[in-house]
Amino acid sequence: MLRVLMFLVPLALSVYAFIDCISTKDDDIRHMPKPLWAILVLLFPLVGSISWLIAGKKRQPAGGSAWSRGGGRQQWVAPDDNPDFLKSLDEDTKREKDRDPDEDPRTD
């Protein structure tokens, strides 16, 4: 079992790093051109993959709106962590308080 893991873990890491490398925008790659990174990952699976994950790609912190753009990908931010969503809840609450109590809310 250990022999299989010693083969599968580096293989999985190499496949992940190669796919991540070829799917990353050219603007988000650091230090070397994309084809050179891909060749490095393919020729030196363990060292190339780890190098790509550490130094090859620009990393951007998540945050901002519900869909933040980081590295050419969209990343979901939960509503309770999204300041825009929380602000809209406050605005809805204020609107409800300002609404005339005799007015039927279903007629809007």
C-alpha positions in Angstrom: 0.0 0.0 0.0 2.8 2.4 0.9 4.5 1.7 -2.5 1.3 2.7 -4.3 1.0 5.9 -2.3 4.6 6.8 -3.1 3.7 6.6 -6.8 0.2 8.1 -6.7 0.8 11.2 -4.6 3.6 12.7 -6.8 1.6 11.7 -9.9 -1.6 13.4 -8.5 0.5 16.5 -7.6 2.1 16.6 -11.0 -1.3 16.3 -12.8 -2.8 19.0 -10.6 0.1 21.4 -11.1 0.2 20.8 -14.9 -3.5 21.5 -15.3 -3.3 24.5 -13.0 -0.3 25.8 -15.1 -2.0 25.4 -18.5 -5.3 26.9 -17.3 -3.7 30.0 -15.6 -3.8 33.3 -17.6 -0.4 34.4 -18.9 -0.8 37.7 -16.9 -0.9 35.7 -13.6 2.3 33.7 -14.2 5.5 34.8 -12.6 9.3 34.3 -13.2 9.1 32.3 -16.5 6.8 31.9 -19.5 3.9 29.4 -19.3 5.4 26.8 -21.7 8.6 26.7 -19.7 6.7 26.1 -16.5 4.7 23.3 -18.2 7.9 21.6 -19.4 9.4 22.0 -15.9 6.4 20.3 -14.3 6.4 17.5 -16.9 10.2 16.8 -16.8 10.7 17.1 -13.1 7.3 16.0 -11.6 8.0 16.5 -7.9 10.3 19.5 -8.0 8.6 21.2 -10.9 5.1 20.8 -9.3 6.2 22.2 -5.9 8.1 25.0 -7.7 4.9 25.9 -9.7 2.7 25.9 -6.6 5.1 28.0 -4.6 6.6 30.5 -7.1 4.9 30.1 -10.5 1.5 31.8 -10.0 0.4 35.1 -8.5 -1.6 34.5 -5.4 -4.3 37.1 -4.6 -6.3 37.2 -1.3 -10.0 36.6 -1.5 -12.5 39.2 -0.5 -14.5 42.0 -1.9 -17.9 41.2 -3.4 -19.8 37.9 -3.4 -17.8 36.9 -6.5 -14.3 38.0 -6.2 -11.9 37.7 -9.1 -8.6 36.2 -8.2 -6.2 34.8 -10.7 -8.7 34.8 -13.5 -11.1 32.6 -11.5 -14.2 33.5 -9.6 -14.3 32.7 -5.9 -17.5 32.6 -3.8 -17.6 34.6 -0.6 -20.3 33.5 1.9 -23.1 36.1 2.4 -22.4 36.6 6.1 -18.8 37.5 5.1 -19.8 39.8 2.3 -20.0 43.5 3.3 -22.2 44.4 0.3 -24.8 41.8 1.2 -24.9 42.9 4.9 -25.3 46.5 3.8 -28.2 45.6 1.6 -29.9 43.8 4.6 -29.6 47.0 6.6 -31.1 49.0 3.7 -34.0 46.5 3.5 -34.6 46.8 7.2 -34.7 50.6 7.0 -37.1 50.5 4.1 -39.4 48.2 6.0 -39.4 50.5 9.0 -40.1 53.6 6.8 -43.0 51.8 5.0 -46.5 53.0 6.0 -48.1 50.3 8.3 -51.5 50.7 6.7 -50.2 49.9 3.3 -50.6 46.4 2.1 -47.1 45.0 1.2 -48.5 42.6 -1.4 -49.6 45.5 -3.7 -46.1 46.6 -4.4 
